[in-house]
């Protein structure tokens, strides 16, 4: 299994150690491993159509038309480049 080394300042290590103990872990390394495993994105995000995103945002009435128009262009560009 590959290893990741994280260097912490002493004060941050003490905080991590206390937090790990409070959350029931034997040591900060187990706690850090748990956090990394829980926060890893293991699957791709669903692809949402920019038109659907914009229409949902428009329904809220919180955004100006020119902002939504520019956002739609940006989302379409991001989809093309990814």
VMD Tcl script that draws the C-alpha trace (Angstrom):
set ca {
  {0.00 0.00 0.00}
  {1.43 3.43 -0.91}
  {2.20 5.89 1.85}
  {1.51 9.59 2.19}
  {3.67 11.63 4.53}
  {2.18 14.77 6.03}
  {4.31 17.07 8.13}
  {2.54 19.13 10.76}
  {3.73 21.78 13.12}
  {3.76 20.63 16.71}
  {0.72 22.72 17.69}
  {-1.29 21.32 14.74}
  {-0.22 17.78 15.59}
  {-1.44 18.23 19.18}
  {-4.81 19.45 17.86}
  {-5.03 16.47 15.49}
  {-4.15 14.08 18.31}
  {-6.85 15.52 20.58}
  {-9.42 15.46 17.78}
  {-8.54 11.86 16.92}
  {-8.96 10.78 20.54}
  {-12.30 12.61 20.82}
  {-13.54 10.81 17.73}
  {-12.49 7.41 19.06}
  {-9.29 6.73 17.10}
  {-6.23 5.20 18.71}
  {-3.84 7.61 17.03}
  {-3.88 10.61 14.68}
  {-2.63 8.51 11.74}
  {-5.74 6.31 11.85}
  {-7.92 9.41 12.05}
  {-6.14 11.04 9.09}
  {-6.44 7.83 7.05}
  {-10.17 7.72 7.82}
  {-10.63 11.36 6.76}
  {-8.80 10.84 3.50}
  {-10.73 7.67 2.68}
  {-14.06 9.33 3.45}
  {-13.31 12.43 1.39}
  {-11.86 10.78 -1.70}
  {-13.93 11.21 -4.80}
  {-14.05 7.72 -6.19}
  {-16.55 8.29 -8.94}
  {-17.04 11.00 -11.49}
  {-19.59 13.70 -10.86}
  {-22.77 13.38 -12.85}
  {-22.84 15.45 -16.01}
  {-25.56 18.08 -15.84}
  {-26.68 20.03 -18.87}
  {-25.88 23.72 -18.60}
  {-29.40 24.60 -19.72}
  {-30.87 22.61 -16.82}
  {-28.56 24.30 -14.30}
  {-29.43 27.74 -15.64}
  {-33.18 27.05 -15.67}
  {-33.09 25.90 -12.03}
  {-31.12 28.99 -11.03}
  {-33.54 31.21 -12.97}
  {-36.48 29.77 -11.01}
  {-35.03 31.10 -7.76}
  {-35.22 34.70 -8.98}
  {-31.91 35.47 -7.27}
  {-29.76 35.95 -10.37}
  {-29.69 38.61 -13.09}
  {-30.21 37.58 -16.72}
  {-26.78 38.78 -17.85}
  {-25.12 36.72 -15.09}
  {-27.06 33.60 -16.10}
  {-26.24 34.17 -19.78}
  {-22.53 34.48 -19.03}
  {-22.65 31.49 -16.72}
  {-24.29 29.39 -19.43}
  {-21.50 30.29 -21.86}
  {-18.89 29.42 -19.22}
  {-20.50 26.08 -18.44}
  {-20.72 25.18 -22.12}
  {-17.06 26.10 -22.60}
  {-16.08 24.02 -19.55}
  {-17.99 21.03 -20.95}
  {-16.20 21.33 -24.30}
  {-12.74 21.55 -22.76}
  {-13.12 18.73 -20.27}
}
mol new
graphics top color blue
foreach p $ca { graphics top sphere $p radius 0.5 }
foreach p [lrange $ca 0 end-1] q [lrange $ca 1 end] { graphics top cylinder $p $q radius 0.2 }
display resetview
